[in-house]
Amino acid sequence: MPRNNRMQDREEKRNLIIDAAQQLFLREGYEATSMTRLANAASIAPNTIYWYFKDKDDVLIAVLDRELAARLADYLKQSFTDMAARLLWVVHQLELVSPLVSTVHARALLAPAIQVWHEQFHRLIEAMLRVELEAAGIAANHLETVMNIWVFTIEGLLTHPLSASQKQQICQTLSLGIPQQTSVRTN
């Protein structure tokens, strides 16, 4: 039994560090968050972080993994009426964590572990998008091009300040030619 408590305590402490890092990275930014500041926010000694994480990039990956899991779970619960609504939802979710998005792009150039995470993220999202576009009836010979356009559009919407109306118009225009979803047919 003590081993189980010890494992639970370890997981709880790790989660405390991730919680604190998530808040600090989103509020103050990755670069502005020192390991000492992170330890203080998690109410632990600074060297304790290194029992759970190799370095600050490892903490960032844990935050990113948690965010991704939460956003994917939310995505699966959504009931979208069309592809434009899907795209707007995804853009909004990424905007909520925009400091993390910026950090990943900046750190990917410097940290191999972040680069690997970023590449895996893109593969996952592109695979999901591919399934969605195939289900919407995009022809196989156009699938890669349409998928790239959607990915570039999402990245553009994140990096350029636009009004909600402008974003909606872009997403609706991008969705032209994609069959609108209807209620699921039953036999």
C-alpha positions in Angstrom: 0.0 0.0 0.0 2.7 2.6 0.8 4.0 2.1 -2.8 0.6 3.1 -4.2 0.5 6.2 -1.9 4.0 7.1 -3.0 3.0 6.8 -6.7 -0.1 8.8 -6.0 1.9 11.5 -4.2 4.4 11.6 -7.1 1.6 12.0 -9.7 -0.1 14.7 -7.5 3.2 16.6 -7.2 3.9 16.3 -11.0 0.4 17.6 -11.6 1.0 20.5 -9.3 4.0 21.5 -11.3 2.1 21.2 -14.6 -0.8 23.2 -13.2 1.6 26.0 -12.1 3.5 25.9 -15.4 0.3 26.0 -17.4 -0.9 29.1 -15.6 2.5 30.9 -15.7 3.2 30.0 -19.3 -0.2 31.3 -20.4 -0.2 34.4 -18.1 3.5 35.5 -18.1 5.0 33.5 -21.0 7.5 30.7 -21.2 10.6 32.9 -21.3 9.5 35.0 -18.3 8.9 31.9 -16.2 12.0 30.8 -14.4 12.3 27.3 -12.8 12.5 29.1 -9.4 9.3 31.0 -10.2 7.6 27.8 -11.3 8.7 26.0 -8.1 7.4 28.9 -6.0 4.1 28.8 -7.8 3.9 25.0 -7.2 4.9 25.4 -3.6 8.0 23.1 -3.9 11.7 23.5 -3.7 13.3 24.5 -7.1 15.4 21.3 -7.4 12.3 19.2 -6.8 11.1 20.0 -10.4 14.1 18.0 -11.7 12.9 14.9 -10.0 9.9 15.0 -12.3 11.1 16.8 -15.4 14.4 16.9 -17.3 14.3 20.6 -18.0 11.9 23.5 -18.7 11.2 22.2 -22.2 10.1 18.9 -20.6 7.7 20.8 -18.4 6.4 22.6 -21.5 5.8 19.3 -23.3 3.8 18.1 -20.3 1.7 21.3 -20.4 1.2 20.9 -24.2 0.2 17.2 -23.8 -2.4 18.1 -21.2 -3.8 21.0 -23.3 -3.9 18.8 -26.4 -5.7 16.0 -24.6 -8.3 18.4 -23.1 -8.9 20.2 -26.5 -9.2 16.9 -28.3 -11.7 15.6 -25.7 -13.7 18.8 -26.1 -13.6 18.5 -29.9 -15.0 15.0 -29.8 -18.0 16.3 -27.7 -18.8 19.1 -30.2 -21.7 18.8 -32.6 -20.7 20.9 -35.6 -23.2 21.9 -38.3 -20.6 22.5 -41.0 -16.9 22.7 -41.7 -16.8 26.4 -41.2 -18.0 25.9 -37.6 -15.4 23.3 -37.1 -12.6 25.5 -38.3 -13.8 28.5 -36.2 -13.9 26.3 -33.1 -10.4 25.0 -33.7 -9.1 28.6 -34.3 -10.8 29.8 -31.1 -9.2 26.9 -29.1 -5.8 27.7 -30.4 -6.3 31.4 -29.6 -7.1 30.5 -26.0 -3.6 29.1 -25.7 -1.8 31.5 -28.1 1.1 32.0 -25.8 1.8 28.3 -26.0 1.4 28.3 -29.8 4.0 31.1 -30.1 6.3 29.4 -27.6 6.2 26.1 -29.6 7.0 27.8 -32.8 9.9 29.7 -31.2 11.3 26.8 -29.1 11.0 24.3 -32.0 13.9 26.1 -33.7 16.0 25.7 -30.6 14.9 22.5 -28.8 14.8 19.1 -30.5 12.2 17.8 -28.1 9.9 20.7 -28.9 10.5 20.2 -32.6 9.5 16.5 -32.3 6.4 17.5 -30.3 5.4 20.1 -32.9 5.9 17.6 -35.8 3.8 15.0 -34.0 1.1 17.6 -33.3 0.9 18.5 -37.0 0.7 14.8 -38.0 -2.1 14.2 -35.6 -4.1 17.3 -36.6 -3.5 16.7 -40.3 -4.7 13.1 -39.9 -7.8 14.3 -38.1 -8.4 16.9 -40.8 -7.8 14.4 -43.6 -10.6 12.1 -42.1 -12.9 15.1 -41.8 -12.3 16.2 -45.4 -12.6 12.7 -46.7 -15.9 12.3 -44.9 -17.1 15.6 -46.3 -16.5 14.3 -49.8 -13.2 15.9 -50.9 -11.8 13.9 -53.8 -8.6 12.0 -53.0 -6.7 13.8 -55.8 -7.5 17.2 -54.1 -7.2 16.1 -50.4 -3.6 17.1 -49.7 -4.0 20.5 -51.4 -7.2 21.2 -49.5 -5.7 20.0 -46.3 -2.7 22.3 -46.7 -4.9 25.3 -47.5 -6.9 24.6 -44.3 -3.7 24.3 -42.2 -2.3 27.5 -43.7 -5.6 29.3 -43.1 -5.6 28.3 -39.4 -2.0 29.5 -39.0 -2.9 32.7 -40.8 -5.9 33.3 -38.6 -3.8 32.9 -35.6 -1.1 35.3 -36.6 -3.1 38.1 -38.1 -5.4 40.3 -36.0 -8.9 40.0 -37.6 -12.4 40.6 -36.2 -14.7 37.7 -35.4 -16.7 38.6 -38.5 -13.7 38.5 -40.8 -12.6 35.1 -39.4 -16.1 33.8 -39.9 -16.2 35.1 -43.5 -12.8 33.4 -44.2 -13.9 30.1 -42.7 -17.2 30.2 -44.6 -15.5 31.0 -47.9 -12.9 28.2 -47.3 -15.8 25.8 -46.7 -17.5 26.6 -50.0 -17.8 23.5 -52.1 -17.6 21.2 -49.0 -21.0 19.5 -48.5 -22.7 20.7 -45.4 -23.3 18.1 -42.7 -26.8 17.0 -42.2 -28.2 14.9 -39.5 -27.1 11.3 -39.4 -29.2 9.1 -41.5 -30.7 6.0 -39.9 -32.1 3.0 -41.7 
